[in-house]
Amino acid sequence: MNTGNDREKNRPGTIISSLSELKIERLRQRDYQSNVSVEAFSTKNCIGGNTVTSLPGIKGKYKSYMAAFTSDGVRQYARVTVPDKPAPTNGFPTILFLHGYIGKDKAPNYSIGCRPENMYYSELTDAFARAGYAVLSPGYRGHASVNGEPAEGIEYLEAFDQGAGLSTQFYAIDALNFAAGILDMDGSKFPEQSFKFDMSQFFMVGHSQGGDAGLTYLAVTGEGHRDDLKPVHAALWSGAFINRLTALEVEKPMEMTSQAFLSGDGSWTGTAIGKNDEENPNFIFGYPPDWIETPDPQNWTWQKETWSEPDVKTAAVKSATKMYVDLEAHVDDLLGISFEVSESEYGTFSIRHDPRIARLFPQIGGFYQAKYLQENITFHVPEKDHYSRIEWNRDLCDRILAEGGDCDLIIYPHNNHSMRASKHEWFSPAGTKDGYPQMIKNMTTKFSTYKDD
């Protein structure tokens, strides 16, 4: 199938010369640097109250700054949250937090993890800052506004935030440039206090799309390259970092068609097998996101519009078509790319990708770069998250261990993508506990093993 895209018609946004620019090996050859400046200052509590729900008993105060930095010539913002107390001799232990998907419509107004209505990020920022950590949160290109000025780079979201999620590779570049700038930043530039960051106690936390960006960051800095930017431990939470072409065929249909999660007789059982034992050959995963409210199409109202595609094949082809159109428009060496779809006698289908895509995509991102992921990593995985399935995390962890790395896998029963128990019992049975507080405790316990008091 050819997209039929007119290459010269309205080539909006950002153009890169080759997809190979995003390969891990190429990113490891790059230099990373930026100048970080403080743009705004606040002493407001990120969660809007005076208590910490995730780490009871920790009462420390903190200050939050909005900083500007430049990555690949694109001016963007980051939040720097710092304990309101004298820094230890070597500086504050430091966490680089990489946030998940925001989307181009919401990105310009994103608070970067410090606003009461954005509780699961705000609680994380609040908990770690109260516990004595500096929390560095780059907003990525196109995200956030400061003093009425939006971050530059929204065109990257419009160009690459499609089916295969290549925008995360640019976000990883942003995080690398920002971290390099922090290394060179004079702490006296911060109003109200002077401090430094202790990079011997430098940690990473990444959520969802930020897990994908974080895995790229780790592969770029691992095994002898940019040790000064390398975290001593990384905690990736609900990480969306599967093989990108697999993601195109399984993650997108879960958002577009009920066939992806219903059984063969059209009922919801959480499996491919229906109440009459009929099997759905295109079944993907039994649990759609719990904000669907009910997985039973007979009870749908607004859900009909969201899960409107008739079947998994149609949804996957629609996503692949958009990806190919976007790539051909924004990558100079991908003129004339195309894909083919075939069907089996059993009702299943497969997509045969353009050889250039099939060859390069496995080299982009950290999922197949276990040889560069030798530092300690913990994968925090909700049991019922179709974006971050247990088997994908286990596969990556096993490959890291096989390469001699250090990897842990922690599973949180019946939790959703935000590491919470759902209010819907079809998703989280009665008695299910929020994994979020336990996850924060697990992270701080692990980080504290490196902490120099």
VOGU-3710 file (C-alpha; in Angstrom, 3 decimals, decimal comma):
1> mntgndrekn> 0,000/0,000/0,000  1,377/3,401/-0,956  0,347/6,470/1,014  0,249/8,609/-2,105  1,588/11,537/-0,145  2,625/14,551/-2,189  6,057/15,150/-0,717  6,310/18,768/-1,740  2,829/19,764/-0,625  2,870/21,710/2,620
11> rpgtiissls> 5,849/20,111/4,323  5,006/21,666/7,685  7,111/21,574/10,805  10,488/20,048/11,274  12,481/18,131/8,666  15,330/15,760/9,498  17,681/14,478/6,826  17,544/10,817/7,822  15,798/8,525/10,268  19,248/7,173/11,102
21> elkierlrqr> 19,862/10,413/13,036  17,717/8,898/15,798  19,574/5,588/16,060  21,109/4,912/19,462  24,570/4,571/17,933  24,242/8,018/16,340  22,891/9,569/19,537  25,880/8,158/21,419  28,176/10,060/19,058  26,548/13,436/19,710
31> dyqsnvsvea> 27,633/16,147/22,112  25,096/17,368/24,677  25,080/20,801/26,242  22,848/23,762/27,083  22,728/26,937/29,129  20,133/26,819/31,906  18,623/30,035/33,252  16,043/30,656/35,978  12,877/32,288/34,622  10,351/32,122/37,498
41> fstknciggn> 10,175/31,200/41,174  7,463/29,832/43,461  7,138/28,568/47,031  3,661/27,102/46,518  2,998/23,514/47,492  2,661/21,344/44,360  -0,265/19,331/45,701  -2,207/22,275/47,099  -2,338/21,054/50,691  -0,074/20,659/53,683
51> tvtslpgikg> 0,139/16,881/53,845  1,852/14,266/51,746  -0,318/11,300/50,873  2,439/9,131/49,455  5,134/9,519/52,106  3,483/10,219/55,470  5,735/11,656/58,117  7,944/13,621/55,740  7,380/17,307/56,440  10,145/19,107/54,565
61> kyksymaaft> 9,410/22,251/52,571  10,642/23,112/49,125  10,894/25,793/46,475  10,144/25,427/42,795  11,771/27,226/39,877  10,956/27,356/36,202  14,104/27,265/34,130  14,749/27,783/30,424  17,250/25,830/28,347  18,018/25,291/24,696
71> sdgvrqyarv> 18,109/21,892/23,032  19,022/21,619/19,350  18,404/25,340/19,084  14,870/24,995/20,497  14,130/27,103/23,592  12,117/25,175/26,155  11,404/24,889/29,870  12,027/22,683/32,865  10,904/22,689/36,481  13,571/22,564/39,179
81> tvpdkpaptn> 12,183/21,767/42,635  14,616/22,034/45,525  14,343/21,345/49,282  14,059/24,541/51,299  17,050/23,861/53,534  20,836/24,044/53,358  22,242/21,562/50,870  24,552/18,751/52,035  28,256/19,323/51,478  28,207/17,518/48,121
91> gfptilflhg> 24,869/19,001/47,068  21,314/17,701/46,957  20,685/14,146/45,796  18,970/14,651/42,461  16,176/13,013/40,493  15,646/13,541/36,779  11,920/13,023/36,186  10,722/12,364/32,634  6,970/12,797/32,296  4,548/10,914/30,089
101> yigkdkapny> 2,371/11,844/27,140  0,634/15,216/27,288  -0,374/15,783/23,642  0,030/18,847/21,476  -3,278/20,432/22,526  -2,422/20,435/26,230  1,361/20,764/25,971  1,602/24,604/25,891  -0,213/24,864/29,246  1,475/21,916/30,941
111> sigcrpenmy> 2,612/22,695/34,507  5,522/20,203/34,403  4,553/18,159/37,421  3,552/20,789/39,965  -0,148/21,583/39,947  -2,835/20,152/42,253  -5,076/18,905/39,444  -2,169/16,849/38,034  -1,964/14,780/41,197  0,091/11,756/40,256
121> yseltdafar> 3,014/13,866/39,016  2,545/16,611/41,594  2,535/14,065/44,416  5,767/12,563/43,115  7,464/15,965/42,908  6,113/16,894/46,348  7,119/13,620/48,010  10,700/13,574/46,765  11,318/17,276/47,383  10,037/16,923/50,959
131> agyavlspgy> 12,298/13,901/51,375  15,359/15,996/50,536  15,812/15,424/46,804  16,128/18,029/44,080  13,679/17,110/41,307  14,622/18,139/37,768  11,709/17,895/35,318  12,350/18,883/31,692  9,113/19,713/29,895  10,412/18,725/26,437
141> rghasvngep> 10,058/20,814/23,297  6,638/22,395/22,878  5,665/21,867/26,530  4,789/24,568/29,076  4,699/28,363/29,045  6,541/30,755/31,340  5,717/34,433/31,773  3,295/34,131/28,871  5,870/32,697/26,462  5,247/29,129/25,241
151> aegieyleaf> 8,146/26,757/24,761  9,381/26,431/21,212  9,169/23,195/19,254  5,471/22,341/19,139  6,050/21,429/15,486  7,961/18,326/16,633  4,789/17,006/18,229  2,844/17,711/15,067  5,471/15,957/12,942  6,546/12,952/15,002
161> dqgaglstqf> 3,983/12,296/17,749  2,260/9,674/15,614  1,717/5,916/15,660  5,324/4,964/16,283  5,987/7,665/18,867  9,276/8,984/17,500  8,777/12,270/19,362  10,115/10,522/22,464  13,551/10,350/20,866  13,636/14,130/20,613
171> yaidalnfaa> 12,464/14,299/24,244  15,404/12,111/25,241  17,727/14,526/23,422  16,106/17,382/25,347  16,643/15,583/28,653  20,287/14,913/27,799  20,937/18,539/26,862  19,151/19,773/29,970  21,094/17,434/32,281  24,353/18,554/30,670
181> gildmdgskf> 23,361/22,161/31,296  22,587/21,433/34,940  26,095/20,005/35,341  27,563/23,343/34,299  25,057/25,529/36,105  26,185/27,751/38,953  23,767/27,179/41,855  24,101/30,796/42,885  21,876/31,698/39,926  18,846/30,484/41,855
191> peqsfkfdms> 17,098/33,226/43,852  16,616/32,818/47,589  19,243/30,068/47,988  22,529/28,772/46,643  23,182/25,063/46,189  24,530/22,394/43,880  23,379/19,022/42,625  25,155/15,868/43,770  25,613/13,846/40,584  27,029/10,920/42,561
201> qffmvghsqg> 23,456/10,573/43,831  21,748/11,140/40,497  18,598/9,105/39,809  16,031/8,843/37,034  12,277/8,324/37,196  10,314/8,003/33,945  6,594/7,430/33,400  4,901/6,030/30,291  6,265/7,956/27,292  8,892/9,240/29,709
211> gdagltylav> 9,901/5,617/30,253  10,595/5,353/26,534  12,573/8,614/26,578  14,329/7,434/29,737  15,353/4,140/28,167  16,902/6,050/25,263  18,655/8,377/27,733  20,099/5,357/29,574  21,259/3,673/26,352  22,975/6,880/25,227
221> tgeghrddlk> 24,821/7,410/28,521  25,557/3,754/29,278  28,741/1,748/29,073  31,465/4,309/28,870  29,704/7,232/27,224  28,850/10,372/29,196  29,312/8,787/32,615  28,844/12,280/34,051  25,200/12,225/32,901  24,483/8,611/33,833
231> pvhaalwsga> 22,025/7,918/36,681  23,174/5,497/39,356  19,689/4,007/39,364  16,631/4,342/37,119  13,016/3,604/38,025  10,772/3,340/34,964  7,059/3,344/35,764  4,444/2,054/33,298  7,089/2,454/30,619  5,794/2,544/27,030
241> finrltalev> 8,892/1,225/25,289  7,910/-1,845/23,311  9,173/-2,428/19,768  7,645/0,518/17,898  6,216/-1,471/15,007  4,554/-3,834/17,456  3,155/-0,814/19,279  1,634/0,367/16,030  -0,281/-2,897/15,653  -1,346/-3,454/19,256
251> ekpmemtsqa> -1,356/-0,229/21,281  -3,195/1,945/18,776  -6,008/-0,568/18,126  -6,592/-0,775/21,895  -7,488/2,918/21,709  -9,592/2,657/18,558  -11,629/-0,558/18,369  -13,484/-2,822/20,789  -12,372/-5,884/18,827  -8,957/-5,445/20,455
261> flsgdgswtg> -10,266/-6,459/23,890  -13,541/-8,353/23,355  -13,919/-12,119/23,066  -14,970/-14,025/19,971  -18,697/-13,696/20,652  -18,462/-9,932/21,219  -18,771/-10,165/24,995  -16,144/-8,948/27,443  -14,500/-11,735/29,448  -10,977/-10,317/29,841
271> taigkndeen> -9,779/-13,005/27,409  -10,103/-13,903/23,725  -12,537/-16,714/24,607  -16,209/-15,801/24,740  -18,985/-17,124/26,939  -19,827/-19,587/24,182  -16,135/-20,574/23,779  -15,765/-18,642/20,515  -12,277/-17,139/20,090  -11,360/-13,697/18,732
281> pnfifgyppd> -8,296/-14,243/16,486  -7,399/-10,532/16,637  -7,692/-10,203/20,415  -4,866/-8,080/21,865  -5,331/-7,524/25,610  -8,305/-7,979/27,918  -8,246/-4,643/29,711  -8,760/-1,325/27,931  -7,939/1,818/29,967  -10,362/2,017/32,891
291> wietpdpqnw> -11,533/5,503/31,930  -13,633/3,718/29,326  -15,907/3,098/32,372  -17,300/-0,152/30,977  -15,797/-2,582/28,423  -19,288/-3,764/27,396  -20,300/-2,013/24,128  -23,984/-2,648/24,908  -23,706/-0,054/27,677  -21,737/2,535/25,720
301> twqketwsep> -22,740/6,139/25,058  -19,775/8,496/24,433  -17,447/5,499/24,124  -18,884/4,634/20,686  -17,161/7,631/19,138  -13,752/6,870/20,677  -13,711/3,129/19,905  -15,294/3,644/16,513  -13,144/1,517/14,196  -14,811/-1,773/13,185
311> dvktaavksa> -11,833/-4,055/13,770  -8,166/-4,298/14,715  -6,975/-4,496/11,110  -8,723/-1,251/10,150  -7,338/0,520/13,222  -3,772/-0,710/12,646  -3,818/0,202/8,947  -5,184/3,660/9,763  -2,367/4,226/12,264  0,272/2,874/9,882
321> tkmyvdleah> -0,989/5,129/7,094  -0,690/8,206/9,293  2,782/7,192/10,398  3,962/6,697/6,814  2,475/10,006/5,681  4,163/11,843/8,560  7,522/10,136/8,049  7,548/10,761/4,321  6,705/14,410/4,899  9,323/15,028/7,574
331> vddllgisfe> 12,278/12,717/6,841  14,275/13,517/3,715  15,490/10,005/2,913  12,081/8,306/3,187  10,632/9,296/-0,175  8,272/6,671/-1,547  7,965/4,485/1,550  5,062/2,051/1,581  3,668/-0,939/3,442  1,576/-3,983/2,544
341> vseseygtfs> -1,192/-5,774/4,446  -1,913/-9,488/4,180  -4,596/-11,669/5,730  -4,551/-15,321/6,750  -7,305/-17,902/6,378  -7,778/-17,727/10,149  -8,874/-14,081/10,123  -5,588/-12,613/11,331  -3,554/-10,025/9,438  0,021/-8,776/9,247
351> irhdpriarl> 1,697/-5,593/8,067  4,823/-5,873/5,949  6,748/-2,667/6,469  8,989/-0,854/4,033  12,522/-2,315/4,313  13,901/1,069/5,370  11,436/1,256/8,230  11,865/-2,399/9,227  15,660/-2,010/9,282  15,917/1,264/11,174
361> fpqiggfyqa> 13,131/1,137/13,751  14,723/-1,578/15,947  17,820/0,631/16,188  15,809/3,576/17,543  15,145/3,702/21,286  16,508/1,537/24,063  14,256/-1,535/23,892  16,812/-3,568/21,913  19,892/-1,976/23,477  20,346/-4,179/26,545
371> kylqenitfh> 24,116/-4,071/26,062  24,014/-0,365/26,967  21,585/-0,768/29,895  23,971/-2,153/32,484  23,231/0,221/35,367  20,596/-0,741/37,918  17,049/-0,375/36,567  13,737/-1,148/38,246  10,624/-1,578/36,133  7,434/-0,717/38,047
381> vpekdhysri> 4,599/-2,395/36,154  0,821/-2,184/36,690  -0,776/-5,560/36,068  -3,537/-4,327/33,748  -1,816/-1,692/31,637  -1,980/-2,334/27,903  0,690/0,343/27,328  3,227/-1,413/29,547  2,431/-5,096/29,602  4,185/-7,384/32,050
391> ewnrdlcdri> 5,615/-9,664/29,361  7,251/-6,733/27,547  8,901/-5,467/30,726  9,979/-8,979/31,692  11,458/-9,605/28,242  13,543/-6,430/28,468  14,595/-7,149/32,044  15,652/-10,704/31,122  17,755/-9,421/28,229  19,427/-6,865/30,503
401> laeggdcdli> 20,257/-9,618/32,991  21,585/-11,826/30,193  23,974/-9,014/29,229  25,262/-8,831/32,813  23,158/-5,845/33,867  21,146/-5,292/37,035  17,368/-5,269/36,632  14,359/-5,661/38,947  10,692/-6,066/38,039  7,930/-5,074/40,469
411> iyphnnhsmr> 4,308/-5,824/39,564  1,340/-4,016/41,132  -1,818/-6,175/41,049  -4,921/-4,839/39,301  -3,470/-1,325/38,931  -3,905/0,991/35,940  -1,456/3,068/33,912  -1,278/5,731/36,633  -0,446/3,043/39,223  -3,837/3,359/40,877
421> askhewfspa> -6,638/0,991/41,740  -9,608/1,696/39,493  -12,987/2,663/40,917  -14,487/0,119/38,506  -14,589/-3,436/39,882  -14,385/-5,012/36,431  -10,842/-3,587/36,350  -9,794/-3,628/40,029  -11,624/-6,079/42,315  -12,754/-4,884/45,728
431> gtkdgypqmi> -9,815/-4,583/48,104  -7,274/-3,641/45,414  -4,705/-1,196/46,799  -3,240/1,802/45,011  0,243/0,871/43,912  1,370/4,505/43,778  2,281/4,979/47,469  4,087/1,638/47,519  5,915/2,528/44,301  7,167/5,821/45,788
441> knmttkfsty> 8,270/3,947/48,908  10,063/1,351/46,763  11,825/4,098/44,837  12,966/6,011/47,916  14,132/2,812/49,612  16,204/1,919/46,567  17,562/5,445/46,125  18,507/5,651/49,806  20,991/2,796/49,362  23,119/5,279/47,393
451> kdd> 22,451/8,222/49,662  25,354/9,816/51,479  24,008/11,283/54,719
//
